[in-house]
Amino acid sequence: MLSRKITDGCEFVVFDMEWNQPFPGKTYSFDISTLTGEIIEIGAVRYSYDNGALTKHSVFSEDIAPVIYTQLHYHVKKVTHKKNSDLAKGRPFSEVYADFRKFCGVDCILVGWGNSDPAMLKMNLRKFGMNSNLDMFFLDLQPIFSTFSGQRGKQRSVESAVDYYQIEKNEVFHSATADALYTGEIFEEIFRHNKPTEVLAAVSSSSVDPDVQHEFGFVGREALDVESAMADADGFISVCPVCKAKLSDRIPPFRLRKSRYGLKYCDEHGEMFCRTRVKKNKAGRLFSTTVMRFATQTDYYLVASKREEYDKFGISGAPAAIKSEENRNEE
């Protein structure tokens, strides 16, 4: 997947959403897998990038009245502090989304905390018969923060990042608008505390097109041993899942414990991360699962760090005592 080059004048829309969920055990007239959450709030902040810094311009904040999951799920009620009576105050999803698109403009990069929001937005658009193409690149800021805060590979909440940068807490967390505002401030701090060229490189390589499938999976057959299970995925990771061209090795696949990692390259679609894991099915027999995806900054670090561990300790990896000490040092 081609990365999005960031230049002066580039615009970002930092956004967050809240959604209601179906009640477990309740019977619905449709397959709930087609709508695992109905959006009830969208919050966003618009930024422009220029000369190594972000400038905030405007805020978007809208509640949405659900038409399918009209009673708040108990977990959503607890997290968002909303009441059932609040839901009726919102506007129709189609109207709010139309205004959100106007707010985004014709060429911006969406920014979120975690990678679930674009998929949820596209799911809602499909469910309500709307065009589900977002036509915008998306950046997950969570791994970017982890990289620049020295906590690579660790998933941190918005609030922990706010605490890390000592950002003043003026809003209650878990409202879409508040979380978008906080995420925007974190984004500003990342630029403020690091070399802009390094931040831009990470942002560019980690921006993905949510309208294009960027992750592909393979499940192997039953095998007698770990090596045979991993070998079953060799054909899958040898060709580009998009154009079927033969892939070359950036970092040749290597085994670390019961996983195998690698970084492949397609002349047309760029670098691809691949990981194969060996598992047991219910009958106790071995099989492999493989994921291949367009590589992001997080994937580069993951493969490099695993390769470093492999070079130092071999297939067995670092002894448990050393791993525990490394984890303590990162905390």
C-alpha positions in Angstrom: 0.0 0.0 0.0 1.4 3.4 -1.0 2.1 5.7 1.9 0.7 9.2 2.2 3.4 11.9 1.9 2.9 14.7 4.4 3.8 18.2 3.2 3.1 21.8 4.4 -0.6 22.5 4.2 -1.7 18.9 4.7 -4.9 18.7 6.8 -5.7 16.2 9.5 -9.1 15.5 11.1 -8.7 13.9 14.5 -11.9 12.1 15.2 -13.6 9.7 17.7 -16.9 8.0 17.8 -19.2 6.4 20.4 -21.5 3.6 19.5 -24.3 1.6 21.1 -24.2 -2.2 21.1 -26.8 -5.0 20.8 -27.8 -6.8 24.0 -26.4 -10.3 24.4 -29.0 -13.0 24.1 -31.6 -10.7 22.5 -33.1 -11.8 19.2 -32.9 -9.3 16.4 -34.6 -9.4 12.9 -31.2 -9.3 11.2 -27.7 -10.7 11.5 -26.0 -8.6 14.2 -22.6 -9.3 12.7 -23.6 -6.7 10.0 -24.0 -4.0 12.7 -22.0 -4.8 15.9 -22.4 -1.1 16.9 -24.7 1.8 16.0 -22.9 5.1 16.1 -24.4 7.6 18.6 -21.8 10.4 18.6 -19.1 11.8 16.4 -16.5 14.3 17.6 -13.6 15.7 15.6 -10.9 18.4 15.5 -9.5 19.8 12.3 -5.7 20.6 12.1 -3.3 21.8 9.4 0.4 20.9 9.3 3.0 23.5 8.5 6.7 23.8 9.1 7.0 21.1 11.8 3.8 21.9 13.8 0.1 21.4 13.9 -2.4 24.3 14.1 -5.9 23.6 15.4 -8.8 25.2 13.4 -12.3 24.0 14.3 -14.3 21.4 16.3 -17.1 19.1 15.2 -19.5 17.7 17.8 -22.8 15.9 17.0 -25.0 13.4 18.7 -26.9 10.8 16.6 -30.3 9.3 17.4 -30.1 5.5 16.9 -32.9 3.7 15.1 -31.9 0.1 15.6 -30.2 -0.2 19.1 -32.4 2.4 20.8 -31.8 1.3 24.3 -28.3 1.9 25.8 -26.2 -1.2 26.4 -25.2 -1.3 30.1 -21.5 -1.2 29.2 -22.0 1.8 26.9 -24.1 3.6 29.6 -21.4 3.0 32.2 -18.5 4.2 30.0 -20.1 7.2 28.3 -22.3 8.3 31.2 -25.2 8.7 28.8 -28.8 8.0 29.5 -31.5 6.5 27.3 -33.2 9.9 27.2 -30.0 11.4 25.7 -30.3 9.3 22.6 -33.5 11.0 21.4 -31.7 14.4 21.4 -29.5 13.3 18.4 -30.0 13.9 14.7 -30.3 11.2 12.0 -27.0 9.5 11.1 -27.3 10.4 7.4 -27.5 14.1 8.3 -24.7 14.1 10.8 -22.4 12.1 8.4 -23.1 14.5 5.6 -22.1 17.4 7.8 -19.0 15.5 9.0 -17.9 15.0 5.4 -18.2 18.7 4.8 -16.1 19.3 7.9 -13.4 17.0 6.6 -13.2 18.7 3.3 -11.9 17.1 0.1 -8.4 16.0 1.1 -7.6 15.2 4.7 -6.1 12.4 6.7 -8.4 10.9 9.4 -6.6 10.4 12.7 -7.9 8.1 15.5 -6.8 6.3 18.7 -6.9 2.7 17.8 -8.0 1.3 14.4 -11.6 0.3 15.1 -13.4 3.6 14.2 -13.0 3.4 10.3 -14.3 -0.1 10.2 -17.3 0.8 12.5 -18.0 3.9 10.4 -18.0 1.8 7.2 -20.2 -0.8 8.8 -22.8 1.8 9.7 -22.7 3.3 6.2 -23.3 -0.1 4.6 -26.1 -0.9 7.0 -28.0 2.3 6.2 -27.5 2.0 2.4 -24.9 4.7 2.0 -21.6 4.8 0.1 -19.1 3.1 2.5 -16.0 4.4 0.7 -14.3 7.0 3.0 -11.9 8.2 0.3 -9.4 9.3 2.9 -6.3 7.9 4.4 -6.4 6.9 8.1 -3.7 7.2 10.8 -3.8 5.2 14.0 -2.1 7.5 16.5 -1.8 4.9 19.3 1.3 3.1 18.0 2.8 6.4 17.0 2.6 7.6 20.6 4.0 4.3 21.8 7.0 4.7 19.5 7.9 8.2 20.5 7.2 7.7 24.2 9.6 4.8 24.4 6.9 2.2 24.9 7.0 0.5 21.5 4.6 -2.5 21.2 2.5 -1.4 24.2 -1.1 -0.3 23.8 -1.8 2.8 25.9 -5.2 4.5 26.5 -5.8 8.1 25.6 -5.8 9.0 29.2 -2.4 7.4 29.8 -1.0 9.5 26.9 -2.6 12.6 28.3 -0.9 11.9 31.7 2.4 11.2 29.9 2.4 14.7 28.4 0.8 16.3 31.4 -2.0 17.6 29.4 -4.6 19.4 31.5 -7.8 17.3 32.0 -10.7 19.7 31.3 -13.1 17.3 29.7 -14.6 13.9 30.9 -13.1 11.0 29.0 -15.2 8.7 26.8 -17.2 11.3 25.1 -16.4 11.4 21.4 -15.7 15.1 21.3 -13.6 15.0 24.5 -11.5 12.1 23.3 -11.0 13.7 19.9 -9.8 16.9 21.6 -7.4 15.0 23.8 -6.1 12.9 20.9 -5.5 16.1 19.0 -3.5 17.5 21.9 -1.5 14.3 22.1 -0.8 14.7 18.3 0.5 18.2 18.9 2.7 17.1 21.7 4.3 14.3 19.6 5.4 17.0 17.1 6.5 19.4 19.9 8.7 16.9 21.6 10.3 15.1 18.6 12.1 15.9 15.4 9.4 16.7 12.8 11.2 14.7 10.1 11.0 11.6 12.3 7.3 12.2 13.1 6.5 12.8 9.5 8.2 9.6 8.4 6.2 7.6 11.0 2.9 9.3 10.1 3.5 8.8 6.4 4.5 5.1 6.6 1.6 4.3 9.1 -1.2 6.0 7.1 -3.4 3.4 5.4 -6.4 3.5 3.0 -9.4 2.0 4.9 -11.2 1.4 1.7 -8.6 -1.1 0.5 -8.2 -4.5 2.2 -4.8 -4.3 3.9 -4.8 -7.5 6.0 -5.0 -11.0 4.7 -5.2 -14.3 6.5 -4.5 -18.0 5.9 -5.3 -21.0 8.0 -3.2 -24.1 7.5 -4.1 -27.8 7.6 -3.5 -30.1 10.5 0.2 -31.0 10.9 2.3 -33.4 12.9 4.9 -30.9 14.1 5.5 -27.1 14.3 7.9 -27.0 11.3 5.3 -28.8 9.1 2.6 -26.4 10.3 4.7 -23.4 9.4 5.7 -24.8 6.1 2.1 -25.0 5.1 2.0 -21.2 4.9 5.1 -20.9 2.6 3.0 -20.6 -0.6 0.7 -18.0 1.0 3.6 -15.7 2.0 5.5 -16.1 -1.3 3.1 -14.0 -3.4 1.4 -10.6 -3.1 -2.2 -11.1 -2.0 -3.3 -8.2 -4.2 -1.5 -8.7 -7.5 -0.2 -12.3 -7.0 3.3 -11.2 -8.0 6.2 -13.1 -6.4 7.4 -11.3 -3.2 11.1 -10.7 -2.4 12.5 -10.7 1.1 13.3 -7.5 3.1 13.8 -9.6 6.2 13.7 -13.3 5.4 11.2 -15.3 7.5 12.7 -16.6 10.8 11.2 -18.7 13.6 11.0 -17.5 17.2 9.4 -20.0 19.6 6.1 -21.0 17.9 5.9 -18.0 15.6 7.6 -17.0 12.4 8.1 -13.4 11.3 9.2 -11.8 8.1 9.1 -8.6 6.0 8.3 -9.1 2.3 8.3 -6.7 -0.7 6.1 -6.3 -3.7 7.4 -4.1 -6.6 3.9 -2.6 -7.0 2.4 -2.6 -3.5 5.4 -2.1 -1.2 6.5 -3.8 2.0 4.3 -6.4 3.7 4.5 -7.8 7.2 3.9 -11.5 7.7 3.5 -13.6 10.9 2.7 -17.3 11.2 1.6 -18.8 14.5 1.2 -22.4 15.4 -1.9 -23.4 17.5 -3.8 -26.4 18.6 -7.4 -27.2 17.6 -10.0 -28.8 19.8 -8.7 -32.2 19.0 -5.2 -31.2 20.1 -3.7 -31.2 16.6 -1.3 -28.5 15.4 -2.2 -26.1 12.7 -0.9 -22.6 11.6 -2.6 -19.2 11.2 -0.9 -16.6 9.1 -1.5 -12.9 8.8 0.0 -10.7 6.0 -0.6 -7.0 5.8 0.8 -3.8 4.4 3.6 -2.9 6.8 3.3 0.1 9.1 5.8 1.7 11.5 4.7 -0.7 14.2 5.3 -3.7 12.0 8.8 -2.6 11.2 9.7 -2.3 14.8 8.0 -5.6 15.7 10.0 -7.6 13.0 13.3 -5.8 13.8 12.9 -6.4 17.6 12.0 -10.1 17.1 14.9 -10.5 14.7 17.3 -9.0 17.3 16.0 -11.4 19.9 16.4 -14.3 17.4 20.0 -13.3 16.5 20.9 -13.2 20.2 19.1 -16.2 21.6 18.1 -18.4 18.6 14.7 -20.1 18.0 14.0 -20.4 21.8 14.1 -16.7 22.3 15.1 -14.8 25.4 14.9 -16.7 28.7 11.9 -15.9 30.8 14.0 -14.1 33.4 15.5 -11.8 30.8 12.0 -11.1 29.3 10.6 -10.2 32.7 13.5 -7.8 33.4 13.0 -6.1 30.0 9.3 -5.7 30.7 10.1 -4.1 34.1 12.6 -1.7 32.5 9.9 -0.6 29.9 7.3 0.2 32.6 
